[in-house]
Amino acid sequence: MADLLLLSFLPAGSEWIIIVFVILLLFGGRKIPELMKGLGKGVKSFKEGVNEAKEEINKAKEDLDDTDKVKK
């Protein structure tokens, strides 16, 4: 139910065209590749951070499991 409510607020086909047009007007055709490159670097950095956090959590979990096994 909540998923359907969330999807109702996303732009439809013609709204995407308007959004792209406004972005072109604001930034121009030459700046868009630079913006996308920066966005890609940001997403890559975010994914690396998430993966590092997962590794740290898994390592801590394994350490706790090892200490529990030693206590038993």
Order of alpha helices (4+ residues) and beta strands (2+ residues): alpha-alpha
